[in-house]
Amino acid sequence: MKLLKLLNLALLIAFPVAWFAPLMRAGILPLFGLSEISIISGLQSLWSSDVFLALLVTFFALFAPYVKTLGLALVHFDLLSARALPALAILGKLAMADIFLIAVYITVSKGIGVGRIETAWGLYLFSGCILLQLALGMLTKKRNKMRTSN
């Protein structure tokens, strides 16, 4: 149980790092430097061009994973009932939608062939955080089932 708590608390630090880490490098022509795009810089661009999409990505990338992490921490420290775990699981699945959106964007950009795009370490960090969070949610649910059956 201590390991679950520690890993979950580590996500409270890892998620903000992942939000500012470069997800990809993109550029129009290979001769010029590539611009690094993070979740935060992408959101800044979206707010000026498409508010609805910006709200959606903000919810998927920032709000859903962080609220789930906080919720799991509250469950781990017995400050929130384990009955909240199904709702927290939904938040984790919504956070996966953001990774899907990023993957679609990269695939479409590469398919058009107009510019150049490379994935960066932040994409792997963010994906790892989301996957770790999903695993922690499942392990917490399993632990609580075992605890209540005894």
N, CA, C and O atoms as a GROMACS GRO file, in nm:
protein
  600
    1MET      N    1   0.082  -0.120   0.000
    1MET     CA    2   0.000   0.000   0.000
    1MET      C    3   0.086   0.126   0.000
    1MET      O    4   0.052   0.225  -0.064
    2LYS      N    5   0.197   0.122   0.071
    2LYS     CA    6   0.285   0.239   0.074
    2LYS      C    7   0.337   0.273  -0.065
    2LYS      O    8   0.349   0.391  -0.101
    3LEU      N    9   0.367   0.169  -0.143
    3LEU     CA   10   0.417   0.192  -0.278
    3LEU      C   11   0.311   0.260  -0.364
    3LEU      O   12   0.342   0.351  -0.440
    4LEU      N   13   0.186   0.217  -0.351
    4LEU     CA   14   0.076   0.282  -0.425
    4LEU      C   15   0.068   0.429  -0.389
    4LEU      O   16   0.054   0.515  -0.476
    5LYS      N   17   0.075   0.459  -0.260
    5LYS     CA   18   0.067   0.598  -0.214
    5LYS      C   19   0.182   0.681  -0.270
    5LYS      O   20   0.161   0.791  -0.320
    6LEU      N   21   0.303   0.626  -0.261
    6LEU     CA   22   0.420   0.701  -0.307
    6LEU      C   23   0.417   0.725  -0.458
    6LEU      O   24   0.447   0.836  -0.504
    7LEU      N   25   0.381   0.622  -0.534
    7LEU     CA   26   0.373   0.638  -0.679
    7LEU      C   27   0.266   0.740  -0.717
    7LEU      O   28   0.286   0.822  -0.807
    8ASN      N   29   0.153   0.733  -0.649
    8ASN     CA   30   0.046   0.828  -0.679
    8ASN      C   31   0.088   0.970  -0.644
    8ASN      O   32   0.063   1.063  -0.721
    9LEU      N   33   0.152   0.988  -0.529
    9LEU     CA   34   0.199   1.122  -0.492
    9LEU      C   35   0.306   1.173  -0.588
    9LEU      O   36   0.315   1.293  -0.614
   10ALA      N   37   0.388   1.081  -0.641
   10ALA     CA   38   0.489   1.121  -0.740
   10ALA      C   39   0.422   1.176  -0.866
   10ALA      O   40   0.477   1.263  -0.933
   11LEU      N   41   0.304   1.123  -0.898
   11LEU     CA   42   0.231   1.173  -1.016
   11LEU      C   43   0.188   1.319  -0.998
   11LEU      O   44   0.174   1.391  -1.096
   12LEU      N   45   0.168   1.363  -0.873
   12LEU     CA   46   0.132   1.502  -0.850
   12LEU      C   47   0.244   1.597  -0.894
   12LEU      O   48   0.219   1.714  -0.924
   13ILE      N   49   0.366   1.545  -0.898
   13ILE     CA   50   0.480   1.624  -0.947
   13ILE      C   51   0.504   1.595  -1.095
   13ILE      O   52   0.533   1.686  -1.173
   14ALA      N   53   0.491   1.469  -1.134
   14ALA     CA   54   0.522   1.430  -1.272
   14ALA      C   55   0.426   1.490  -1.374
   14ALA      O   56   0.467   1.526  -1.484
   15PHE      N   57   0.296   1.501  -1.339
   15PHE     CA   58   0.202   1.557  -1.436
   15PHE      C   59   0.237   1.701  -1.475
   15PHE      O   60   0.244   1.729  -1.595
   16PRO      N   61   0.259   1.792  -1.380
   16PRO     CA   62   0.296   1.928  -1.424
   16PRO      C   63   0.424   1.932  -1.507
   16PRO      O   64   0.435   2.013  -1.599
   17VAL      N   65   0.521   1.846  -1.475
   17VAL     CA   66   0.643   1.840  -1.557
   17VAL      C   67   0.606   1.796  -1.699
   17VAL      O   68   0.656   1.853  -1.796
   18ALA      N   69   0.519   1.696  -1.710
   18ALA     CA   70   0.479   1.646  -1.842
   18ALA      C   71   0.402   1.752  -1.921
   18ALA      O   72   0.412   1.756  -2.043
   19TRP      N   73   0.327   1.837  -1.852
   19TRP     CA   74   0.251   1.941  -1.922
   19TRP      C   75   0.342   2.043  -1.989
   19TRP      O   76   0.307   2.099  -2.093
   20PHE      N   77   0.458   2.068  -1.930
   20PHE     CA   78   0.550   2.168  -1.986
   20PHE      C   79   0.660   2.105  -2.071
   20PHE      O   80   0.733   2.176  -2.140
   21ALA      N   81   0.673   1.973  -2.066
   21ALA     CA   82   0.776   1.902  -2.142
   21ALA      C   83   0.738   1.901  -2.291
   21ALA      O   84   0.620   1.901  -2.325
   22PRO      N   85   0.839   1.900  -2.378
   22PRO     CA   86   0.808   1.896  -2.522
   22PRO      C   87   0.747   1.763  -2.564
   22PRO      O   88   0.806   1.657  -2.545
   23LEU      N   89   0.626   1.771  -2.623
   23LEU     CA   90   0.559   1.652  -2.675
   23LEU      C   91   0.613   1.617  -2.813
   23LEU      O   92   0.630   1.500  -2.848
   24MET      N   93   0.640   1.722  -2.888
   24MET     CA   94   0.685   1.702  -3.026
   24MET      C   95   0.761   1.826  -3.071
   24MET      O   96   0.753   1.933  -3.010
   25ARG      N   97   0.835   1.807  -3.178
   25ARG     CA   98   0.902   1.918  -3.245
   25ARG      C   99   0.843   1.925  -3.385
   25ARG      O  100   0.835   1.824  -3.455
   26ALA      N  101   0.803   2.043  -3.425
   26ALA     CA  102   0.739   2.057  -3.555
   26ALA      C  103   0.798   2.176  -3.629
   26ALA      O  104   0.837   2.276  -3.568
   27GLY      N  105   0.802   2.165  -3.760
   27GLY     CA  106   0.850   2.273  -3.844
   27GLY      C  107   0.797   2.258  -3.985
   27GLY      O  108   0.758   2.150  -4.027
   28ILE      N  109   0.797   2.369  -4.057
   28ILE     CA  110   0.746   2.368  -4.194
   28ILE      C  111   0.847   2.309  -4.290
   28ILE      O  112   0.814   2.221  -4.370
   29LEU      N  113   0.968   2.354  -4.281
   29LEU     CA  114   1.072   2.304  -4.372
   29LEU      C  115   1.186   2.244  -4.292
   29LEU      O  116   1.219   2.292  -4.184
   30PRO      N  117   1.247   2.138  -4.343
   30PRO     CA  118   1.355   2.073  -4.270
   30PRO      C  119   1.477   2.162  -4.248
   30PRO      O  120   1.557   2.136  -4.157
   31LEU      N  121   1.493   2.266  -4.329
   31LEU     CA  122   1.610   2.352  -4.317
   31LEU      C  123   1.604   2.443  -4.194
   31LEU      O  124   1.708   2.483  -4.141
   32PHE      N  125   1.484   2.475  -4.150
   32PHE     CA  126   1.469   2.565  -4.036
   32PHE      C  127   1.456   2.482  -3.908
   32PHE      O  128   1.426   2.363  -3.912
   33GLY      N  129   1.480   2.547  -3.797
   33GLY     CA  130   1.469   2.479  -3.669
   33GLY      C  131   1.327   2.434  -3.641
   33GLY      O  132   1.230   2.491  -3.691
   34LEU      N  133   1.316   2.332  -3.560
   34LEU     CA  134   1.185   2.280  -3.524
   34LEU      C  135   1.140   2.346  -3.394
   34LEU      O  136   1.219   2.362  -3.301
   35SER      N  137   1.013   2.383  -3.388
   35SER     CA  138   0.955   2.441  -3.267
   35SER      C  139   0.909   2.329  -3.175
   35SER      O  140   0.847   2.232  -3.220
   36GLU      N  141   0.939   2.344  -3.046
   36GLU     CA  142   0.893   2.244  -2.950
   36GLU      C  143   0.752   2.279  -2.906
   36GLU      O  144   0.721   2.394  -2.875
   37ILE      N  145   0.667   2.178  -2.903
   37ILE     CA  146   0.528   2.197  -2.864
   37ILE      C  147   0.502   2.113  -2.739
   37ILE      O  148   0.526   1.993  -2.737
   38SER      N  149   0.453   2.178  -2.636
   38SER     CA  150   0.415   2.109  -2.513
   38SER      C  151   0.263   2.117  -2.500
   38SER      O  152   0.196   2.182  -2.580
   39ILE      N  153   0.211   2.051  -2.400
   39ILE     CA  154   0.066   2.060  -2.378
   39ILE      C  155   0.028   2.204  -2.348
   39ILE      O  156  -0.071   2.253  -2.400
   40ILE      N  157   0.105   2.271  -2.265
   40ILE     CA  158   0.074   2.409  -2.228
   40ILE      C  159   0.086   2.503  -2.348
   40ILE      O  160  -0.001   2.587  -2.369
   41SER      N  161   0.193   2.490  -2.427
   41SER     CA  162   0.206   2.579  -2.543
   41SER      C  163   0.098   2.550  -2.647
   41SER      O  164   0.049   2.642  -2.713
   42GLY      N  165   0.060   2.423  -2.660
   42GLY     CA  166  -0.050   2.389  -2.751
   42GLY      C  167  -0.182   2.448  -2.704
   42GLY      O  168  -0.261   2.497  -2.785
   43LEU      N  169  -0.204   2.443  -2.573
   43LEU     CA  170  -0.326   2.503  -2.518
   43LEU      C  171  -0.328   2.654  -2.538
   43LEU      O  172  -0.432   2.712  -2.568
   44GLN      N  173  -0.214   2.718  -2.522
   44GLN     CA  174  -0.207   2.863  -2.544
   44GLN      C  175  -0.247   2.898  -2.687
   44GLN      O  176  -0.319   2.994  -2.710
   45SER      N  177  -0.200   2.820  -2.782
   45SER     CA  178  -0.237   2.843  -2.921
   45SER      C  179  -0.385   2.816  -2.946
   45SER      O  180  -0.451   2.890  -3.018
   46LEU      N  181  -0.435   2.709  -2.884
   46LEU     CA  182  -0.576   2.674  -2.904
   46LEU      C  183  -0.670   2.781  -2.849
   46LEU      O  184  -0.774   2.808  -2.909
   47TRP      N  185  -0.637   2.842  -2.737
   47TRP     CA  186  -0.726   2.941  -2.676
   47TRP      C  187  -0.750   3.058  -2.771
   47TRP      O  188  -0.858   3.118  -2.768
   48SER      N  189  -0.652   3.091  -2.853
   48SER     CA  190  -0.671   3.204  -2.945
   48SER      C  191  -0.744   3.164  -3.073
   48SER      O  192  -0.797   3.250  -3.143
   49SER      N  193  -0.746   3.034  -3.105
   49SER     CA  194  -0.807   2.994  -3.231
   49SER      C  195  -0.936   2.912  -3.216
   49SER      O  196  -1.028   2.929  -3.296
   50ASP      N  197  -0.945   2.826  -3.116
   50ASP     CA  198  -1.062   2.738  -3.102
   50ASP      C  199  -1.088   2.714  -2.953
   50ASP      O  200  -1.030   2.625  -2.893
   51VAL      N  201  -1.175   2.794  -2.896
   51VAL     CA  202  -1.201   2.790  -2.752
   51VAL      C  203  -1.262   2.657  -2.711
   51VAL      O  204  -1.224   2.602  -2.607
   52PHE      N  205  -1.356   2.603  -2.790
   52PHE     CA  206  -1.418   2.476  -2.754
   52PHE      C  207  -1.315   2.364  -2.746
   52PHE      O  208  -1.314   2.289  -2.649
   53LEU      N  209  -1.229   2.352  -2.846
   53LEU     CA  210  -1.125   2.250  -2.846
   53LEU      C  211  -1.027   2.274  -2.731
   53LEU      O  212  -0.980   2.178  -2.670
   54ALA      N  213  -0.997   2.400  -2.703
   54ALA     CA  214  -0.908   2.432  -2.591
   54ALA      C  215  -0.969   2.384  -2.459
   54ALA      O  216  -0.898   2.329  -2.374
   55LEU      N  217  -1.099   2.406  -2.440
   55LEU     CA  218  -1.166   2.358  -2.319
   55LEU      C  219  -1.161   2.205  -2.310
   55LEU      O  220  -1.138   2.148  -2.203
   56LEU      N  221  -1.184   2.140  -2.423
   56LEU     CA  222  -1.183   1.994  -2.427
   56LEU      C  223  -1.045   1.939  -2.391
   56LEU      O  224  -1.033   1.850  -2.307
   57VAL      N  225  -0.941   1.993  -2.454
   57VAL     CA  226  -0.805   1.946  -2.427
   57VAL      C  227  -0.764   1.981  -2.285
   57VAL      O  228  -0.694   1.902  -2.220
   58THR      N  229  -0.804   2.098  -2.235
   58THR     CA  230  -0.773   2.134  -2.097
   58THR      C  231  -0.834   2.033  -2.001
   58THR      O  232  -0.770   1.991  -1.904
   59PHE      N  233  -0.957   1.994  -2.028
   59PHE     CA  234  -1.022   1.894  -1.942
   59PHE      C  235  -0.950   1.760  -1.951
   59PHE      O  236  -0.919   1.700  -1.848
   60PHE      N  237  -0.922   1.713  -2.075
   60PHE     CA  238  -0.858   1.583  -2.093
   60PHE      C  239  -0.714   1.579  -2.042
   60PHE      O  240  -0.674   1.481  -1.979
   61ALA      N  241  -0.638   1.683  -2.069
   61ALA     CA  242  -0.494   1.680  -2.039
   61ALA      C  243  -0.459   1.729  -1.899
   61ALA      O  244  -0.365   1.678  -1.838
   62LEU      N  245  -0.533   1.825  -1.847
   62LEU     CA  246  -0.497   1.882  -1.718
   62LEU      C  247  -0.592   1.840  -1.606
   62LEU      O  248  -0.550   1.783  -1.506
   63PHE      N  249  -0.719   1.868  -1.626
   63PHE     CA  250  -0.817   1.849  -1.520
   63PHE      C  251  -0.839   1.701  -1.486
   63PHE      O  252  -0.824   1.662  -1.370
   64ALA      N  253  -0.872   1.618  -1.584
   64ALA     CA  254  -0.907   1.478  -1.558
   64ALA      C  255  -0.794   1.400  -1.490
   64ALA      O  256  -0.819   1.336  -1.387
   65PRO      N  257  -0.671   1.404  -1.542
   65PRO     CA  258  -0.568   1.323  -1.475
   65PRO      C  259  -0.531   1.376  -1.336
   65PRO      O  260  -0.503   1.297  -1.245
   66TYR      N  261  -0.532   1.507  -1.319
   66TYR     CA  262  -0.492   1.561  -1.189
   66TYR      C  263  -0.599   1.536  -1.084
   66TYR      O  264  -0.567   1.504  -0.969
   67VAL      N  265  -0.725   1.552  -1.121
   67VAL     CA  266  -0.834   1.526  -1.026
   67VAL      C  267  -0.834   1.377  -0.989
   67VAL      O  268  -0.858   1.342  -0.873
   68LYS      N  269  -0.809   1.290  -1.086
   68LYS     CA  270  -0.803   1.147  -1.054
   68LYS      C  271  -0.689   1.120  -0.957
   68LYS      O  272  -0.706   1.044  -0.862
   69THR      N  273  -0.573   1.179  -0.980
   69THR     CA  274  -0.459   1.158  -0.892
   69THR      C  275  -0.489   1.207  -0.751
   69THR      O  276  -0.458   1.140  -0.653
   70LEU      N  277  -0.550   1.325  -0.742
   70LEU     CA  278  -0.589   1.376  -0.610
   70LEU      C  279  -0.693   1.285  -0.544
   70LEU      O  280  -0.685   1.259  -0.425
   71GLY      N  281  -0.789   1.239  -0.622
   71GLY     CA  282  -0.891   1.149  -0.570
   71GLY      C  283  -0.832   1.018  -0.519
   71GLY      O  284  -0.871   0.970  -0.413
   72LEU      N  285  -0.738   0.961  -0.595
   72LEU     CA  286  -0.673   0.838  -0.550
   72LEU      C  287  -0.595   0.862  -0.422
   72LEU      O  288  -0.594   0.777  -0.333
   73ALA      N  289  -0.530   0.978  -0.412
   73ALA     CA  290  -0.457   1.010  -0.288
   73ALA      C  291  -0.553   1.016  -0.170
   73ALA      O  292  -0.523   0.968  -0.061
   74LEU      N  293  -0.668   1.077  -0.191
   74LEU     CA  294  -0.767   1.084  -0.084
   74LEU      C  295  -0.817   0.946  -0.044
   74LEU      O  296  -0.838   0.919   0.074
   75VAL      N  297  -0.836   0.857  -0.142
   75VAL     CA  298  -0.877   0.719  -0.112
   75VAL      C  299  -0.765   0.648  -0.036
   75VAL      O  300  -0.791   0.578   0.062
   76HIS      N  301  -0.641   0.665  -0.081
   76HIS     CA  302  -0.528   0.599  -0.016
   76HIS      C  303  -0.513   0.641   0.130
   76HIS      O  304  -0.475   0.559   0.214
   77PHE      N  305  -0.542   0.765   0.159
   77PHE     CA  306  -0.528   0.815   0.297
   77PHE      C  307  -0.660   0.812   0.373
   77PHE      O  308  -0.675   0.876   0.476
   78ASP      N  309  -0.757   0.734   0.320
   78ASP     CA  310  -0.889   0.716   0.383
   78ASP      C  311  -0.963   0.846   0.410
   78ASP      O  312  -1.033   0.859   0.510
   79LEU      N  313  -0.946   0.943   0.321
   79LEU     CA  314  -1.019   1.070   0.331
   79LEU      C  315  -1.135   1.076   0.232
   79LEU      O  316  -1.215   1.169   0.234
   80LEU      N  317  -1.143   0.976   0.146
   80LEU     CA  318  -1.251   0.964   0.047
   80LEU      C  319  -1.290   0.817   0.041
   80LEU      O  320  -1.204   0.729   0.043
   81SER      N  321  -1.417   0.792   0.032
   81SER     CA  322  -1.467   0.654   0.028
   81SER      C  323  -1.421   0.584  -0.100
   81SER      O  324  -1.408   0.646  -0.205
   82ALA      N  325  -1.398   0.456  -0.087
   82ALA     CA  326  -1.361   0.375  -0.204
   82ALA      C  327  -1.474   0.367  -0.306
   82ALA      O  328  -1.453   0.324  -0.419
   83ARG      N  329  -1.595   0.408  -0.266
   83ARG     CA  330  -1.707   0.410  -0.360
   83ARG      C  331  -1.685   0.512  -0.472
   83ARG      O  332  -1.754   0.508  -0.574
   84ALA      N  333  -1.589   0.602  -0.455
   84ALA     CA  334  -1.558   0.702  -0.558
   84ALA      C  335  -1.468   0.645  -0.668
   84ALA      O  336  -1.448   0.711  -0.770
   85LEU      N  337  -1.415   0.525  -0.649
   85LEU     CA  338  -1.321   0.468  -0.747
   85LEU      C  339  -1.379   0.453  -0.888
   85LEU      O  340  -1.307   0.480  -0.984
   86PRO      N  341  -1.505   0.413  -0.906
   86PRO     CA  342  -1.557   0.406  -1.044
   86PRO      C  343  -1.557   0.543  -1.114
   86PRO      O  344  -1.527   0.551  -1.234
   87ALA      N  345  -1.590   0.648  -1.042
   87ALA     CA  346  -1.588   0.782  -1.102
   87ALA      C  347  -1.444   0.822  -1.135
   87ALA      O  348  -1.420   0.884  -1.239
   88LEU      N  349  -1.351   0.788  -1.048
   88LEU     CA  350  -1.210   0.819  -1.074
   88LEU      C  351  -1.159   0.740  -1.194
   88LEU      O  352  -1.076   0.790  -1.270
   89ALA      N  353  -1.206   0.618  -1.212
   89ALA     CA  354  -1.166   0.537  -1.327
   89ALA      C  355  -1.211   0.603  -1.458
   89ALA      O  356  -1.139   0.601  -1.557
   90ILE      N  357  -1.330   0.661  -1.456
   90ILE     CA  358  -1.379   0.732  -1.576
   90ILE      C  359  -1.288   0.849  -1.609
   90ILE      O  360  -1.257   0.873  -1.726
   91LEU      N  361  -1.244   0.923  -1.507
   91LEU     CA  362  -1.153   1.035  -1.530
   91LEU      C  363  -1.023   0.987  -1.594
   91LEU      O  364  -0.969   1.053  -1.683
   92GLY      N  365  -0.973   0.873  -1.549
   92GLY     CA  366  -0.850   0.818  -1.607
   92GLY      C  367  -0.867   0.781  -1.753
   92GLY      O  368  -0.776   0.802  -1.834
   93LYS      N  369  -0.982   0.727  -1.786
   93LYS     CA  370  -1.008   0.691  -1.927
   93LYS      C  371  -1.021   0.816  -2.013
   93LYS      O  372  -0.979   0.816  -2.129
   94LEU      N  373  -1.080   0.921  -1.959
   94LEU     CA  374  -1.090   1.046  -2.034
   94LEU      C  375  -0.951   1.106  -2.060
   94LEU      O  376  -0.928   1.166  -2.164
   95ALA      N  377  -0.861   1.088  -1.965
   95ALA     CA  378  -0.725   1.139  -1.984
   95ALA      C  379  -0.655   1.067  -2.099
   95ALA      O  380  -0.570   1.126  -2.166
   96MET      N  381  -0.690   0.941  -2.123
   96MET     CA  382  -0.633   0.868  -2.237
   96MET      C  383  -0.677   0.931  -2.370
   96MET      O  384  -0.607   0.918  -2.470
   97ALA      N  385  -0.791   0.998  -2.370
   97ALA     CA  386  -0.840   1.061  -2.493
   97ALA      C  387  -0.742   1.167  -2.542
   97ALA      O  388  -0.728   1.187  -2.662
   98ASP      N  389  -0.676   1.234  -2.451
   98ASP     CA  390  -0.579   1.337  -2.491
   98ASP      C  391  -0.461   1.275  -2.564
   98ASP      O  392  -0.413   1.331  -2.662
   99ILE      N  393  -0.414   1.161  -2.516
   99ILE     CA  394  -0.304   1.093  -2.584
   99ILE      C  395  -0.349   1.052  -2.724
   99ILE      O  396  -0.272   1.062  -2.820
  100PHE      N  397  -0.473   1.008  -2.736
  100PHE     CA  398  -0.528   0.973  -2.867
  100PHE      C  399  -0.530   1.094  -2.959
  100PHE      O  400  -0.490   1.084  -3.075
  101LEU      N  401  -0.575   1.210  -2.908
  101LEU     CA  402  -0.577   1.332  -2.989
  101LEU      C  403  -0.438   1.371  -3.037
  101LEU      O  404  -0.420   1.411  -3.152
  102ILE      N  405  -0.340   1.359  -2.949
  102ILE     CA  406  -0.201   1.392  -2.986
  102ILE      C  407  -0.152   1.296  -3.094
  102ILE      O  408  -0.089   1.338  -3.191
  103ALA      N  409  -0.181   1.166  -3.078
  103ALA     CA  410  -0.138   1.067  -3.177
  103ALA      C  411  -0.203   1.092  -3.313
  103ALA      O  412  -0.138   1.079  -3.416
  104VAL      N  413  -0.331   1.130  -3.312
  104VAL     CA  414  -0.400   1.162  -3.438
  104VAL      C  415  -0.334   1.283  -3.504
  104VAL      O  416  -0.312   1.284  -3.625
  105TYR      N  417  -0.305   1.385  -3.424
  105TYR     CA  418  -0.241   1.506  -3.477
  105TYR      C  419  -0.106   1.473  -3.541
  105TYR      O  420  -0.076   1.521  -3.650
  106ILE      N  421  -0.027   1.392  -3.474
  106ILE     CA  422   0.104   1.355  -3.529
  106ILE      C  423   0.087   1.275  -3.657
  106ILE      O  424   0.158   1.300  -3.755
  107THR      N  425  -0.006   1.180  -3.658
  107THR     CA  426  -0.029   1.097  -3.777
  107THR      C  427  -0.076   1.181  -3.895
  107THR      O  428  -0.027   1.164  -4.007
  108VAL      N  429  -0.171   1.270  -3.871
  108VAL     CA  430  -0.222   1.355  -3.978
  108VAL      C  431  -0.111   1.447  -4.030
  108VAL      O  432  -0.096   1.463  -4.151
  109SER      N  433  -0.036   1.505  -3.940
  109SER     CA  434   0.072   1.596  -3.981
  109SER      C  435   0.176   1.524  -4.065
  109SER      O  436   0.224   1.579  -4.164
  110LYS      N  437   0.212   1.403  -4.027
  110LYS     CA  438   0.310   1.327  -4.104
  110LYS      C  439   0.251   1.284  -4.238
  110LYS      O  440   0.323   1.278  -4.338
  111GLY      N  441   0.122   1.254  -4.241
  111GLY     CA  442   0.056   1.209  -4.363
  111GLY      C  443   0.045   1.318  -4.467
  111GLY      O  444   0.051   1.291  -4.587
  112ILE      N  445   0.030   1.442  -4.423
  112ILE     CA  446   0.019   1.554  -4.516
  112ILE      C  447   0.152   1.577  -4.586
  112ILE      O  448   0.155   1.610  -4.705
  113GLY      N  449   0.261   1.559  -4.516
  113GLY     CA  450   0.393   1.570  -4.575
  113GLY      C  451   0.438   1.712  -4.603
  113GLY      O  452   0.534   1.732  -4.678
  114VAL      N  453   0.372   1.813  -4.547
  114VAL     CA  454   0.410   1.952  -4.572
  114VAL      C  455   0.526   1.993  -4.484
  114VAL      O  456   0.615   2.066  -4.528
  115GLY      N  457   0.527   1.948  -4.364
  115GLY     CA  458   0.633   1.986  -4.271
  115GLY      C  459   0.701   1.863  -4.214
  115GLY      O  460   0.696   1.753  -4.269
  116ARG      N  461   0.765   1.889  -4.104
  116ARG     CA  462   0.836   1.781  -4.037
  116ARG      C  463   0.792   1.779  -3.893
  116ARG      O  464   0.780   1.884  -3.830
  117ILE      N  465   0.769   1.661  -3.839
  117ILE     CA  466   0.728   1.649  -3.700
  117ILE      C  467   0.800   1.530  -3.637
  117ILE      O  468   0.811   1.424  -3.698
  118GLU      N  469   0.849   1.551  -3.516
  118GLU     CA  470   0.919   1.447  -3.442
  118GLU      C  471   0.859   1.440  -3.302
  118GLU      O  472   0.830   1.543  -3.241
  119THR      N  473   0.841   1.319  -3.251
  119THR     CA  474   0.794   1.307  -3.114
  119THR      C  475   0.911   1.339  -3.020
  119THR      O  476   1.028   1.318  -3.054
  120ALA      N  477   0.877   1.388  -2.902
  120ALA     CA  478   0.979   1.425  -2.804
  120ALA      C  479   0.952   1.351  -2.673
  120ALA      O  480   0.849   1.285  -2.658
  121TRP      N  481   1.044   1.363  -2.580
  121TRP     CA  482   1.038   1.286  -2.456
  121TRP      C  483   0.915   1.317  -2.371
  121TRP      O  484   0.872   1.232  -2.293
  122GLY      N  485   0.858   1.434  -2.383
  122GLY     CA  486   0.741   1.470  -2.304
  122GLY      C  487   0.619   1.386  -2.338
  122GLY      O  488   0.535   1.361  -2.251
  123LEU      N  489   0.608   1.342  -2.463
  123LEU     CA  490   0.497   1.257  -2.502
  123LEU      C  491   0.505   1.124  -2.429
  123LEU      O  492   0.403   1.071  -2.384
  124TYR      N  493   0.625   1.070  -2.417
  124TYR     CA  494   0.642   0.944  -2.345
  124TYR      C  495   0.622   0.962  -2.195
  124TYR      O  496   0.567   0.874  -2.129
  125LEU      N  497   0.666   1.076  -2.141
  125LEU     CA  498   0.645   1.104  -2.000
  125LEU      C  499   0.495   1.116  -1.969
  125LEU      O  500   0.446   1.056  -1.874
  126PHE      N  501   0.424   1.194  -2.050
  126PHE     CA  502   0.280   1.212  -2.028
  126PHE      C  503   0.206   1.080  -2.043
  126PHE      O  504   0.120   1.047  -1.961
  127SER      N  505   0.239   1.003  -2.146
  127SER     CA  506   0.175   0.873  -2.168
  127SER      C  507   0.205   0.779  -2.052
  127SER      O  508   0.116   0.707  -2.005
  128GLY      N  509   0.329   0.780  -2.005
  128GLY     CA  510   0.366   0.696  -1.890
  128GLY      C  511   0.291   0.734  -1.764
  128GLY      O  512   0.249   0.648  -1.688
  129CYS      N  513   0.274   0.864  -1.742
  129CYS     CA  514   0.198   0.911  -1.626
  129CYS      C  515   0.054   0.862  -1.632
  129CYS      O  516   0.000   0.814  -1.532
  130ILE      N  517  -0.008   0.873  -1.749
  130ILE     CA  518  -0.147   0.830  -1.765
  130ILE      C  519  -0.158   0.678  -1.743
  130ILE      O  520  -0.248   0.632  -1.674
  131LEU      N  521  -0.065   0.602  -1.802
  131LEU     CA  522  -0.070   0.457  -1.788
  131LEU      C  523  -0.044   0.414  -1.643
  131LEU      O  524  -0.109   0.322  -1.593
  132LEU      N  525   0.051   0.480  -1.577
  132LEU     CA  526   0.077   0.451  -1.436
  132LEU      C  527  -0.046   0.482  -1.352
  132LEU      O  528  -0.083   0.406  -1.262
  133GLN      N  529  -0.109   0.592  -1.383
  133GLN     CA  530  -0.229   0.631  -1.309
  133GLN      C  531  -0.342   0.529  -1.328
  133GLN      O  532  -0.412   0.496  -1.232
  134LEU      N  533  -0.360   0.479  -1.450
  134LEU     CA  534  -0.460   0.375  -1.475
  134LEU      C  535  -0.428   0.249  -1.395
  134LEU      O  536  -0.517   0.188  -1.336
  135ALA      N  537  -0.301   0.210  -1.394
  135ALA     CA  538  -0.260   0.092  -1.318
  135ALA      C  539  -0.282   0.112  -1.169
  135ALA      O  540  -0.330   0.021  -1.100
  136LEU      N  541  -0.248   0.229  -1.118
  136LEU     CA  542  -0.269   0.257  -0.975
  136LEU      C  543  -0.416   0.252  -0.939
  136LEU      O  544  -0.453   0.205  -0.831
  137GLY      N  545  -0.501   0.301  -1.028
  137GLY     CA  546  -0.645   0.294  -1.004
  137GLY      C  547  -0.694   0.151  -0.996
  137GLY      O  548  -0.774   0.117  -0.909
  138MET      N  549  -0.646   0.067  -1.088
  138MET     CA  550  -0.688  -0.074  -1.086
  138MET      C  551  -0.637  -0.146  -0.961
  138MET      O  552  -0.709  -0.223  -0.899
  139LEU      N  553  -0.511  -0.119  -0.924
  139LEU     CA  554  -0.454  -0.182  -0.805
  139LEU      C  555  -0.524  -0.135  -0.678
  139LEU      O  556  -0.544  -0.213  -0.585
  140THR      N  557  -0.561  -0.009  -0.674
  140THR     CA  558  -0.632   0.044  -0.558
  140THR      C  559  -0.769  -0.022  -0.547
  140THR      O  560  -0.812  -0.058  -0.437
  141LYS      N  561  -0.836  -0.038  -0.659
  141LYS     CA  562  -0.968  -0.104  -0.660
  141LYS      C  563  -0.955  -0.248  -0.611
  141LYS      O  564  -1.035  -0.294  -0.530
  142LYS      N  565  -0.853  -0.317  -0.662
  142LYS     CA  566  -0.830  -0.456  -0.622
  142LYS      C  567  -0.798  -0.465  -0.472
  142LYS      O  568  -0.848  -0.552  -0.403
  143ARG      N  569  -0.715  -0.375  -0.424
  143ARG     CA  570  -0.678  -0.373  -0.282
  143ARG      C  571  -0.799  -0.348  -0.194
  143ARG      O  572  -0.814  -0.409  -0.089
  144ASN      N  573  -0.886  -0.257  -0.237
  144ASN     CA  574  -1.005  -0.228  -0.158
  144ASN      C  575  -1.105  -0.344  -0.159
  144ASN      O  576  -1.173  -0.367  -0.059
  145LYS      N  577  -1.114  -0.416  -0.270
  145LYS     CA  578  -1.201  -0.534  -0.276
  145LYS      C  579  -1.150  -0.640  -0.177
  145LYS      O  580  -1.229  -0.700  -0.104
  146MET      N  581  -1.018  -0.661  -0.176
  146MET     CA  582  -0.960  -0.760  -0.084
  146MET      C  583  -0.980  -0.715   0.062
  146MET      O  584  -1.008  -0.797   0.149
  147ARG      N  585  -0.966  -0.588   0.086
  147ARG     CA  586  -0.979  -0.533   0.221
  147ARG      C  587  -1.122  -0.546   0.273
  147ARG      O  588  -1.143  -0.577   0.390
  148THR      N  589  -1.221  -0.522   0.186
  148THR     CA  590  -1.360  -0.529   0.230
  148THR      C  591  -1.411  -0.672   0.238
  148THR      O  592  -1.506  -0.699   0.312
  149SER      N  593  -1.349  -0.766   0.164
  149SER     CA  594  -1.393  -0.906   0.170
  149SER      C  595  -1.340  -0.977   0.293
  149SER      O  596  -1.394  -1.081   0.332
  150ASN      N  597  -1.236  -0.924   0.354
  150ASN     CA  598  -1.178  -0.987   0.474
  150ASN      C  599  -1.248  -0.946   0.599
  150ASN      O  600  -1.211  -0.990   0.708
   0.00000   0.00000   0.00000
